């Protein structure tokens, strides 16, 4: 192979080790544990002259050798790396390819002078807002979107467990639909700072490698470790939207205030008569919780990646959502209770967030105590913790909460 020859990213395949690529480092990030501990290993996103992106992983053993050699925005030639197929269980990928690069101590990185490089400064894989609902129902890929910001607010919150949280909350629109976005804590603070520095209004943002999910049956975008935002960038997608803002009719539609969906308040006897058209609809009940159903299991073992319930099969826990084997699943509440109002009784399932907020104890702690003392869940909760039984709650028809 000629010393000047470089291989396009599209040609990279596992099993060969003499590739040489010329790429720009366009992003860098580190993952973290659920407790917020940042890993030493890091990830980079590379872009070549054919506008193809690929993810590369730098293990912790190589960080001291390679990190200072790789600066975001610069162009390099790279050789002596491994091309590896993603596993089926690898979720939240920032690019739609089945391969990634793994660097090692043998990986060689060399600076390249720009000199009119044909490699773009950035690269995106945009999806239409209309496609986000489908993307919200899978966990394999993250997504890139662009939109006009409206209804922006930055909030200092204290959650029900007394922990302080920061939240950048807004809506993006493409002129035909609205999508909710929530950025949390440090990432939200950085976004708020960027918003406050902007002169051009309305602000247009590119959100890259963000997570699409469903909350109350509405699409909601949020940040993960790989997420990056670009505020009023000079990318052609932003320029196009800015030009459309010169059209009064477009502005009237795009910047209109979204209609708030009213939540219907019902009683238990009405809930039992609802038809199939109410499946997944959100309703509100004011009830008194009379008792815990001790004949049902009060906890579940959940996947540490996606939080879905696992199944115990042949001595191992398996998540069918990912799918993957979960060696050490989390323990979460899933309590069946009897709720009551003036019109009747209803069995309701209360999940982890609601129960933990009300009684102030984690399911794994209660489970450890149960192992020592035995008895039902009710017998393990003292009078102070059982006060939540007399508080009103809400439920969703079709998805008992």
Long-range contacts (C-beta under 8 A, 24 or more apart in sequence): 6-77, 8-48, 8-49, 8-50, 8-52, 9-46, 9-48, 9-50, 9-52, 9-53, 9-54, 10-50, 10-52, 12-54, 12-83, 12-99, 12-101, 13-83, 13-99, 14-82, 14-83, 14-84, 14-85, 14-99, 15-83, 16-83, 17-80, 17-81, 17-82, 18-79, 19-79, 19-81, 19-83, 20-77, 20-78, 20-79, 21-46, 21-48, 21-77, 21-78, 21-79, 22-48, 22-49, 22-75, 22-76, 22-77, 22-112, 22-119, 23-47, 23-48, 23-54, 23-75, 23-76, 23-78, 23-119, 24-48, 24-73, 24-74, 24-75, 24-76, 24-117, 24-119, 24-120, 24-121, 25-70, 25-71, 25-72, 25-73, 25-74, 25-76, 26-53, 26-72, 26-73, 26-121, 26-122, 26-123, 27-72, 27-94, 27-208, 27-209, 27-226, 27-228, 28-70, 28-72, 29-225, 29-226, 29-228, 30-225, 31-225, 32-225, 34-304, 42-67, 43-225, 43-226, 44-70, 44-72, 45-94, 45-95, 45-226, 46-78, 46-101, 47-119, 47-120, 47-122, 47-123, 48-119, 49-117, 49-118, 49-119, 51-120, 51-123, 53-95, 53-97, 53-123, 53-125, 54-95, 54-97, 54-99, 54-100, 54-101, 55-93, 55-94, 55-95, 55-97, 55-100, 55-101, 56-81, 56-100, 56-101, 56-102, 56-103, 57-100, 57-101, 57-102, 57-103, 58-103, 59-102, 59-103, 59-104, 61-105, 62-103, 62-104, 62-105, 62-107, 65-105, 66-103, 66-107, 66-109, 69-109, 70-109, 73-121, 74-111, 75-111, 75-112, 75-114, 75-117, 75-119, 76-109, 76-110, 76-111, 76-112, 77-109, 77-110, 77-112, 78-107, 78-108, 78-109, 78-110, 79-107, 79-108, 80-104, 80-106, 80-107, 80-108, 81-107, 88-323, 89-305, 89-322, 89-323, 89-324, 90-140, 91-139, 91-140, 91-305, 91-306, 91-322, 92-139, 92-140, 92-141, 92-142, 92-211, 92-224, 92-226, 93-140, 93-141, 93-142, 94-141, 94-142, 94-208, 94-209, 94-226, 95-125, 96-125, 96-141, 122-230, 122-233, 122-235, 124-206, 124-208, 124-235, 124-237, 126-237, 128-174, 129-172, 129-173, 129-174, 129-176, 129-177, 129-179, 130-176, 130-177, 132-179, 132-212, 132-219, 132-221, 133-214, 133-219, 135-212, 136-212, 136-213, 136-214, 136-219, 136-220, 137-214, 139-306, 139-321, 139-322, 142-209, 142-210, 142-211, 142-224, 142-226, 142-227, 143-209, 143-210, 143-211, 143-212, 143-221, 144-206, 144-207, 144-208, 144-209, 144-210, 145-172, 145-179, 145-206, 145-207, 145-210, 145-221, 146-172, 146-174, 146-204, 146-205, 146-206, 146-207, 146-235, 146-237, 146-238, 146-241, 147-172, 147-173, 147-174, 147-179, 147-204, 147-205, 147-207, 147-241, 148-172, 148-173, 148-174, 148-175, 148-202, 148-203, 148-204, 148-241, 148-245, 148-254, 148-255, 149-195, 149-202, 149-203, 149-204, 149-205, 150-178, 150-202, 150-254, 150-255, 151-257, 151-258, 152-195, 152-203, 154-188, 154-192, 154-195, 160-357, 161-356, 161-357, 161-360, 168-192, 168-195, 171-258, 172-205, 172-207, 172-221, 173-254, 173-255, 174-241, 174-254, 175-241, 175-244, 175-250, 175-253, 175-254, 176-253, 178-258, 179-219, 179-220, 179-221, 180-215, 180-218, 180-219, 180-220, 180-221, 181-207, 181-210, 181-220, 181-221, 181-222, 182-220, 182-221, 182-222, 183-222, 183-223, 183-229, 184-222, 184-223, 187-223, 187-227, 188-223, 191-229, 191-231, 194-229, 194-231, 195-231, 198-231, 198-232, 200-232, 200-242, 202-245, 202-255, 203-231, 203-232, 204-231, 204-232, 204-233, 204-238, 204-241, 204-242, 205-229, 205-230, 205-231, 205-232, 206-230, 206-233, 206-235, 206-237, 206-238, 216-282, 217-280, 217-281, 217-282, 267-341, 267-342, 267-343, 268-339, 268-340, 268-341, 268-343, 268-344, 268-345, 268-346, 269-343, 269-344, 270-343, 271-346, 271-395, 271-397, 272-344, 272-346, 274-397, 278-397, 278-398, 279-397, 279-398, 280-396, 280-398, 280-399, 281-396, 281-397, 281-398, 282-396, 283-394, 283-395, 283-396, 283-397, 284-394, 285-339, 285-341, 285-346, 285-393, 285-394, 285-395, 286-341, 286-392, 287-339, 287-340, 287-341, 287-346, 287-348, 287-392, 287-393, 287-395, 288-339, 288-340, 288-341, 288-389, 288-390, 288-392, 289-337, 289-338, 289-339, 289-340, 289-348, 289-388, 289-389, 289-390, 289-391, 289-393, 290-337, 290-338, 290-339, 290-340, 290-345, 290-389, 291-337, 291-338, 291-378, 291-389, 292-335, 292-336, 292-337, 292-376, 292-377, 292-378, 292-389, 293-335, 293-336, 293-337, 293-338, 293-347, 294-376, 294-377, 294-378, 296-336, 297-334, 298-333, 298-334, 298-335, 298-336, 298-363, 298-377, 299-331, 299-332, 299-333, 299-334, 299-363, 299-366, 299-367, 300-331, 300-332, 300-333, 300-334, 301-326, 301-329, 301-330, 301-331, 301-332, 302-329, 302-330, 302-331, 302-332, 303-329, 303-330, 304-328, 304-329, 304-330, 307-332, 309-334, 330-364, 331-362, 331-363, 331-364, 331-367, 332-363, 333-363, 335-377, 337-389, 339-393, 339-395, 346-395, 347-400, 348-393, 348-395, 348-400, 348-401, 349-400, 349-401, 350-393, 350-401, 351-401, 354-393, 354-401, 355-388, 358-388, 358-391, 359-385, 359-388, 360-385, 361-385
